[in-house]
Amino acid sequence: MRTQIAWAGGIAGGLMVVALGAGCSPQAETAVIDDVRERPGTSSAPMMETSIVDRFGMRPAEAHGPNDGHGHGADERSAESDLGWTVPEGWQELAPTSMRRANFRVAGSPDAECYLTFLPGGAGGVEANVNRWRGQIGLPAFSPEEIGQLPLRKLVGGDAVFVDMTGDYRGMGSDAKPDYRMVGLILEAPSATLFLKMTGPAAVIDGEIEHFHELAGSFAMREPRASTSTPDRPNSAQGLSWVTPPGWIRGGERSMRLVTLSPESAPDTECYVTFLPGSAGGVLANINRWRGQMGQGDLTEDEVAALPKYSVLESEAVFIEIEGNFVGMSGDEIRDAGFLGLIGSAGTGTLFVKMTGAGDVIRAEREHFIDFCESLSVDEGN
């Protein structure tokens, strides 16, 4: 039973910022929260199943039904999908939510569930999230050394940290549930952190571990579809339109990115757009995360408030430029790099535009970057 689904905003910086986040029942903590329970009565479409037009609130989203049990949702998602998986035998696929990119009832048990989520950036780091999970199951925190000894398993082609715990599970506002088992995977990917988590009565989960690993190993991205664009010609993707700067070309599709572009003369320099639901951590936190990637110190709230603003998608967006040595999520370093970034609200979420590359290229493309950002508009005909 094979399913494909489209990601909101991308594995990006924002997928989207996607998580890919996790936790069975949501838990109210001051640590990074990757578990979100939808309020009763909402009829809006899951975020990853809507075009950016719907996400920006330009028109009502149509409700989508749950998976029909044969690998297809009621809306027959396919054309925009970039992630696929195989539903384990005996499991039921549930409708996704605004945070759960894939959502399952385990072995038909109403008390056992498994889901895939993502959060932008490091999401607090592996150590913090492992120990948050251990707190949920009533266990003491692991030391960094103990976390470093945890096994690795495959998730979306990457090496994810695997945890397996049994204890008294406590969800948000609920009494402790004795003899529960929790297994999970945490993968730090470029610009996002992925979480796959399964919880339920130990008697149920004990027999579903192999299915859990089969599911994790089945997650795969579709091959990117390469495309090009003509300078100064409007282009669009997922309901977003723009004017491509002279000399820029459009790259292949990437998970969690709405579009990626590069100067044709500098293909290693990338400019990309992502969209994440809600505030995505806020302007201050994201700008300081970007500055950290460039080896620079944090800005204060007053310093961020003084940064230049541009009108993007009928909203005021904050613009920042940074120079330094760029270190990405993969650990690759670009010395004497340049960084251009823009963050603005967009309907129900936050829009991110980010450009990194060699410093001399970034300086030469600065005005093109700003022109590109200001050209962004919602394509209502998409």
VENPEJO-V813239 format. One record per run of one state. SS is the DSSP state (hx for helix, st for strand, lp for the rest). FROM is the first residue (numbers start at 0). TO is the last residue. Records with the same first field share a line. If there is no record, write none. Layout:
SS->FROM-TO / FROM-TO
This chain:
lp->0-0 / 5-45 / 49-50 / 55-81 / 86-90 / 93-98 / 108-111 / 120-124 / 136-142 / 148-150 / 155-156 / 169-175 / 189-190 / 205-207 / 218-218 / 221-232 / 237-238 / 243-246 / 250-257 / 263-268 / 277-281 / 293-299 / 305-307 / 312-313 / 327-331 / 346-347 / 364-364 / 375-375 / 378-381
st->1-4 / 82-85 / 91-92 / 99-104 / 112-119 / 151-154 / 157-168 / 176-188 / 191-200 / 219-220 / 233-236 / 239-242 / 247-249 / 258-262 / 269-276 / 308-311 / 314-326 / 332-345 / 348-357 / 376-377
hx->46-48 / 51-54 / 105-107 / 125-135 / 143-147 / 201-204 / 208-217 / 282-292 / 300-304 / 358-363 / 365-374
